Structures are given as C-alpha cells and as structure tokens.
Amino acid sequence: MTQKYESPLRAEQAQATRERILASIRTILEQNPYSLLGFDEVAEISGVNRRTIFRHFPTKEALLEAFWASTNASLGVRFWPEREQDLIDLPPDLFASLDAIEGVVRASHASATGREMRLQANGERQRAFQSSLSQVANGMDPKAARQLEAVIQLLFSATAWQTMKDYWGLTGREAGEAAAWAIRALLNAAKSQQGAVRKEKASDLA
C-alpha cells in the first residue's frame, strides 16, 4: 500500500492559514462586539476565501470552539478549576490575564454571538466546578450544593472580573484576589456548616 506523503511545507501553510482565520475573529470582536461573525465577514478580514475557511472549520460552532481554545492557550492560564484548591489559587492570575484580551472578553458578554460561545462550553464548565467542589458538596442538600456551585462559578467568571473593574475600578489582579477571598470564605462557611450537621447527626445517634 502506498503511503500518502504529507508535505511539511503544506502543513505549515495550513497552520498559518488557520491562525489567520482565528486572529480575524479577535479583530472582528474588538472592532464590533455585536458582530454575528458571518463567514463572509471572517473571509474579508482574514483575507482567506470562504471555501478555505469551511475546509478548516465546517461550522460556525467549530470556528468558535477553536477560537476560544486558541485564546485560552495563548494566555497560558487555566480558565476552569481541576481541584478545590484551584478555586482559590487561579483567580488572581486568570483575571490579570483577561486584561490582555479585554476587548474580546467584553465582546463575548455584549453580543448574542458571545453568549453562544459561552453557552457552547457550559456543560464542560459546570462539570469542572462540580468536580472541584465534590468533597465540599458531599452530603449537602442538593439544592444548597447547586447554589454553592453556581455562586462560586460566578465569582470565578469573567462577569465578576468585568463588574469589579467597571464599578469599583479594580485591576484584573485585584479583582481576582477579591474573588479568591470570597470563594475561600464560602468554602470555609460550607465546610463549617457541614461539620455542624455531621456533629448534630452523631449526637442524635449517641
């Protein structure tokens, strides 16, 4: 069987084209936060024809997913926690990094396209926070556990970053430090409450 030859130059050119397409998304969002990111607009800004764009990204969903993955990777900071301690450790660096892509972050909150991008990853985002909070939430009333997860996710989010910058004049890092402090306080309160409940149950059984 003849093995297909993959030209290194062609692969390099394809990667460069892909990067041009993704870079154009950032340009569009920074210039017009309410853009619908149509393929015609992406083609015009990137200088890449529609057919080539479709070859790299068959759907708008694939394009948006690749854009956020590329953006996140370029910052070098994890956007979601993997363990409980991340909920406290990550916000200062994460929020500081958002200052570097402020236009894109604001666009993602101002437009229907941005909402679409955020909702596309919502399931994975929720699972990350549920996993990180699994030990704290263990044994909690399901409603209370869900409320805790929701509030901590909000504090960990770009929404919190933007609110503290706009209404309180904090830098990204200062906002991240404030978010980390609030998350730590919530975790400590939840653990204390859980400890009191377990102690009460043990007392009832004695």
N, C-alpha and C positions, 0 to 999 in steps of 0.2 A: 504494500500500500504506500502510495506517495504521500509524504508528509507535507502539509501546506506550509510554505515559507512565510514567516511574519517579518516584514521589513522593520528594523528598529527605527528608521527614519520616518516611516509611515505612522508607526505607533506614537512617536514623539510629536508629529504634526497633529495627530488626532487628539492627543492630550492638550496641546496648545489651543486647539480649536474649542475643546470642551471648557478650558479655563476662560477663554474669551467670552463664551456664552454666559458662563456663571458670573463673570465680572460685570457683564452688561446688566444683570439683574440688580446688582448693588447700585449701579449708576442710575438705573430707572427709578428704583425705590427712593434714592436720596433726592432725585430731582422732582419726582412726583409720587408722594406717598399713596395716592389714591389710584395709581395705575392698576389696570386689570391684568397686566403682564401678558398681553396677547403675543402670539408668536411673530406677528408682523413687526411689532414694536421691538421685540428682542432681536429680530433679524436686522432691523435698521440700526440699532445702537451697537450691536456686536460686529456688524459687517459680515455676518455669516448667513448664507441663504437658508430659507425655511426648510428645504429638503434635508440639508445637513443637520440642522437643529433637531429635526424629527428623528434622524438616524441616531443621534446621541441621546435624545430624550423623547420617547414616543408619545408621552402625555404631559400635560401641564403638571400633574401630580409628581411625576418622575423628575421634572425640572425643579420644582420647588423643594422636593426632598433632597436632591443633590446640592442645591444652593445652600440650604441650611447645614447640611453635613460639611460642606466645604468651608462655610463661615465659622462653624464651631471648631473645626480642625485648625483653622488659621489662628485662632485665639489661644490655642494651647491650654484651655481650661475646660474641665468637665461641666456641662450645663445641668446635669442631674446627679443626685447622690447615688452611691452604691452601698453605703452603710450608714448607720446612725451618726457617727462622728462627722461624716461629710456635711451633714446638715448645718453644723456649726463652723467647720473649717473652710468650706468652699465659698460662702457668700462674699467675703471681702475681695478676694481675687477675681471672682466671677463678675461682680458688679463693677469693679475697676476696669475689667476688660470690655464691658459693654460701652464704656465711654468712648472706646476706639471705633465703635460701629454705631454711634448714637443715631445717625440718620436712618440706618436700616432698622434698628430696634423701634424707633418711633414710627416708622412707616408700617411696621408689622402690627402696631397697635392702632393705627389710624384708619386702616383700609380693610375692605372686605377680603382682598387678596391676602393680607397679613393674617387675618382671622383664619382664613382657610389653611394657611401654612401652619399656624399654631395648633389648630384642631386636628390636623393630619397626624400629629405626633402625640395626641393627648392620651391615647391608651398606653403607649410605652412610658410616657411621663408619669401617669398615675401609678403604674406598676412599680416604677423606680421608687416613688415615695412610700408606697405601701410596704415594699420590701425593706426599705431603710427604717421604717417605723414598726416593723413586725413585732419586735420584742416589747416595745412600749405599749403597743395596742393590744397585745395578747391578754385576753381576759376582760378587756373593756367592753362596755355595751357597744354593739355595732354602730349605732348612731353616733355615739360620742367618739368612737375611733375614726369614723369617716369625717367628722367635724375637725378633729385634730389634724388628720392628713390634709384636709382642704386648707386649713389656716396656715399650716407650715409650708405647703406648696406655694400659697400666695406670698408669704414672706420671702420665699426663696426666689421669687419670679422677677422678670423684667418690669412687671407692673409696679411692684414695690420700689424697684430702682428708680423708675420714672417719677413716681409720686413723691419720693423723698427728695429727688433732685429739683422738681418743679415747685413744690410747695414749701420746702424747707431749705433749699439751696445747698444741699449736701453734695459732696463729690461722690463718684461711684464707690470708692473705697469706704468712705464714711457711711454711706447708705448700707453697704454690705456688712460693716461692723455692727450697725444698728439692727439689721435683720438677724445676724448671728446671735446677738444678745437676746432678742425677743424669742428666737427659736429655742435657745438654751433655757430661758425662763419657762417656756411652755413645756418643754421636755421634763424639766425638774418638777413642775407642778403636776404633770400627768403621772410621773413615777411616784411622787409622794401620795397622790390620791389612790393609786393602785395599791401602794403599800398599806394604806389605811384600810382599804377594803379587804385585803387579804388578812390583815390583823383582826379585823372585826369578824370575819368568817371563822378564823381559827378560834377566836374567843367563844363564838356560838357553839362550836363543836366540843369545846372543853367541858 
